[in-house]
Amino acid sequence: MIKPGKTLGVAVLISALFVGVYGCEKKEGPVEKAGKEVDKAAATVGQKIEKAGENIQDTAKGEKK
């Protein structure tokens, strides 16, 4: 079984490598711009899913919003 600490450590290490490699680039090309738009869309979808989950929990408890 993978321990949460190891998973987090690997994620931090990979993130640091990406920042180190790509953080030095000055120009932002079309792929980077598209990536940022995908990140924004994913964040928005995540927020909406989270809100829907909260609404489902509230409805299950008998609370309406």
N, C-alpha and C positions, 0 to 999 in steps of 0.2 A: 504494500500500500504506500502510496506517495504521501509524504507528510506535508502539511500546508507551509511549513517554514522553508522546506526545500523548493517547493513550487514558487513561492514568493521570491526566494533568492535567485532562482533561475530567471524569473521574469525581470527582476531588477538588473541582473547582469546583461541580459539581452537588450533591455532598454538602454542601458549605458553604452553598449556597443553601437547601437543604432545612432544614438546622440553623438557619439564620438566620430562616427564615420560620416554621417549626413549633416551634422551640425556645422561643418565648416563650409558647406556650399553657400554661395551668396545669391545665385540666381535661382528663381523658382520657375520651373518648367510646367508644362501642361499636366504632366503626371502628378506632380506635387499638388497643383491646384485641384485636380480631380480627387486626389486622396483626401485633401482637407474637406472637400464637399461631402465625400463619403463619410468621413468622421463626424461631420456636423449632422448628417442625415441619421447615422447610427445613434448618435446621442439623443436626437429628437425622438426617434423610435423607442429607444430605451426608456426615456421619460414617460412617453405615452403608455408603454406597456406597464411601467411601474404604477402609474396613475390608475390604469384599468385594474390591476391587481388589488390596489387599495380599495377601489370601488366594489370589487367582487367580495372582498373581505367584509367591508361595511354592510353590504347587502346580506351576506350570510349571517351577520350578527343582528340583522334587523334594522340597521341604521340606513337612512336614505340621505343622499346628498342632492 
